[in-house]
Amino acid sequence: MAKKTSAPSSSPAAPRARRSTKAGNGAVTPKPTPEEIAEAAYHRYLSRGGQDGADFDDWIEAERDLTKQRTR
């Protein structure tokens, strides 16, 4: 009788680490999370007087500002 072999287990993948970027000094700093970006973008929206129509720009600028702060 042939020996039964088991199929490789399909365990769930390990959680992914936060994305990171290298600072100018070689140190690795974590990128801002979507929650952090959303909060910063919301503050930009409020500082503009709550006018609609620039949500994408607010998001991009908030992400850029947070990333820049972390790489200093």
Backbone bond lengths (Angstrom), bond angles and torsions (degrees), N, CA, C in turn:
res aa  C-N    CA-C-N  psi(-1)  N-CA   C-N-CA  omega(-1)  CA-C   N-CA-C  phi
1 M - - - 1.457 - - 1.525 109.36 -
2 A 1.338 117.47 135.83 1.461 122.27 -177.07 1.522 110.35 -76.48
3 K 1.318 113.78 146.96 1.462 119.67 179.55 1.533 108.86 -73.67
4 K 1.302 115.77 134.51 1.456 121.75 -179.87 1.530 109.38 -81.78
5 T 1.300 116.58 130.40 1.464 120.16 176.61 1.509 108.80 -108.20
6 S 1.281 114.18 144.24 1.467 117.45 -179.67 1.522 109.65 -93.37
7 A 1.288 114.51 146.21 1.463 120.91 177.60 1.516 108.57 -72.21
8 P 1.324 117.41 150.16 1.459 119.50 177.90 1.523 109.87 -58.58
9 S 1.305 115.46 138.97 1.467 118.70 -179.16 1.512 109.45 -71.27
10 S 1.284 114.31 145.43 1.462 119.13 178.83 1.518 108.43 -104.32
11 S 1.321 115.53 73.20 1.459 119.92 179.58 1.517 109.04 -77.82
12 P 1.322 116.38 152.43 1.458 118.96 -179.99 1.525 110.61 -63.63
13 A 1.293 114.85 149.02 1.464 120.23 -179.36 1.521 109.84 -66.65
14 A 1.294 115.34 149.60 1.459 120.70 177.31 1.523 109.06 -66.63
15 P 1.328 117.14 150.50 1.463 119.22 178.25 1.521 110.57 -59.91
16 R 1.295 115.45 142.19 1.465 120.20 -179.24 1.517 109.93 -78.16
17 A 1.300 114.98 142.75 1.459 120.58 177.41 1.525 108.78 -72.42
18 R 1.318 115.70 156.67 1.459 119.42 176.75 1.509 109.58 -64.22
19 R 1.289 115.06 143.32 1.460 119.30 176.99 1.522 108.34 -64.63
20 S 1.301 115.58 149.33 1.457 118.80 178.99 1.517 109.59 -140.08
21 T 1.292 114.51 165.01 1.455 120.85 179.99 1.518 108.48 -134.82
22 K 1.309 116.36 153.87 1.460 119.65 178.54 1.527 109.63 -87.51
23 A 1.305 114.58 130.86 1.463 119.98 175.82 1.526 108.13 -79.44
24 G 1.301 117.05 168.20 1.453 121.91 179.83 1.526 112.80 -58.51
25 N 1.326 117.10 -27.04 1.461 120.22 -178.70 1.525 112.08 -90.07
26 G 1.323 118.05 7.64 1.460 121.75 178.41 1.514 113.82 90.74
27 A 1.323 117.92 -8.49 1.467 120.71 179.67 1.526 109.50 -76.46
28 V 1.303 116.03 146.07 1.462 120.91 178.37 1.520 108.07 -95.10
29 T 1.316 116.29 125.69 1.457 121.66 179.51 1.520 109.10 -119.30
30 P 1.325 117.63 140.57 1.467 119.58 -179.53 1.523 111.51 -69.50
31 K 1.324 115.36 142.92 1.465 120.49 175.58 1.524 107.89 -74.36
32 P 1.320 117.03 155.21 1.467 119.31 178.62 1.527 111.14 -65.02
33 T 1.311 115.70 145.55 1.461 120.80 177.93 1.523 109.63 -78.47
34 P 1.318 117.53 160.84 1.475 119.43 176.55 1.535 112.28 -57.40
35 E 1.326 117.34 -33.95 1.463 120.53 178.84 1.523 111.08 -65.98
36 E 1.330 116.90 -41.23 1.467 120.97 178.31 1.523 110.63 -65.63
37 I 1.316 116.11 -41.56 1.468 120.28 179.33 1.522 110.15 -65.14
38 A 1.327 116.96 -42.77 1.471 121.15 -179.66 1.524 110.60 -60.58
39 E 1.325 116.84 -42.72 1.464 119.97 -179.81 1.532 110.72 -64.88
40 A 1.330 116.51 -44.83 1.466 120.03 179.41 1.529 110.55 -64.61
41 A 1.333 117.13 -39.54 1.469 121.03 178.79 1.530 110.39 -64.85
42 Y 1.327 116.08 -38.15 1.466 120.09 178.21 1.528 110.46 -63.70
43 H 1.319 117.53 -40.54 1.460 120.81 177.91 1.529 110.95 -65.33
44 R 1.319 117.03 -35.71 1.468 120.16 175.64 1.533 109.56 -64.13
45 Y 1.335 116.06 -42.79 1.467 122.06 178.03 1.538 110.60 -58.32
46 L 1.328 115.54 -45.63 1.461 119.46 179.46 1.526 111.44 -65.66
47 S 1.327 116.78 -38.83 1.469 119.96 -179.23 1.526 111.61 -67.80
48 R 1.332 117.08 -21.40 1.476 121.70 175.95 1.523 111.29 -86.43
49 G 1.324 117.48 4.68 1.460 120.58 179.67 1.521 113.34 87.80
50 G 1.327 117.35 13.93 1.458 121.16 177.74 1.521 114.69 72.82
51 Q 1.323 116.83 22.77 1.460 119.54 179.19 1.527 110.10 -78.19
52 D 1.328 115.83 134.30 1.462 121.93 179.37 1.523 111.19 -74.74
53 G 1.356 114.17 164.35 1.450 119.75 170.74 1.515 115.92 105.40
54 A 1.326 118.88 -3.74 1.462 119.62 -178.46 1.534 110.76 -127.08
55 D 1.325 116.68 27.47 1.469 120.02 -176.45 1.523 112.36 -61.50
56 F 1.310 117.89 -41.00 1.465 120.83 179.76 1.529 110.24 -64.08
57 D 1.336 115.71 -46.36 1.464 119.99 178.88 1.528 111.04 -61.90
58 D 1.329 117.19 -40.83 1.464 120.98 177.94 1.528 110.29 -60.08
59 W 1.323 116.58 -43.68 1.467 121.42 -178.88 1.536 111.06 -63.22
60 I 1.329 115.40 -48.89 1.468 120.42 -178.27 1.525 111.07 -62.22
61 E 1.314 116.69 -45.83 1.465 120.24 179.99 1.527 111.61 -66.23
62 A 1.323 117.21 -38.76 1.465 120.38 178.20 1.524 110.40 -63.71
63 E 1.330 116.58 -43.86 1.465 120.44 178.50 1.530 110.50 -63.24
64 R 1.312 116.84 -42.60 1.466 121.22 179.80 1.536 110.44 -63.21
65 D 1.339 116.45 -45.34 1.471 120.11 -179.41 1.525 111.62 -62.90
66 L 1.333 117.44 -45.96 1.457 120.85 -179.20 1.525 111.54 -64.21
67 T 1.313 116.73 -40.76 1.467 120.57 178.92 1.523 110.33 -64.75
68 K 1.329 115.99 -42.04 1.461 120.37 179.70 1.535 111.01 -63.24
69 Q 1.343 116.32 -41.24 1.469 120.52 179.05 1.527 110.79 -61.04
70 R 1.305 117.50 -37.30 1.474 121.29 -176.30 1.516 113.71 -78.93
71 T 1.315 117.46 -17.16 1.456 119.44 -178.54 1.520 112.60 -98.72
72 R 1.311 117.36 4.58 1.470 121.00 178.31 1.495 110.25 -81.44
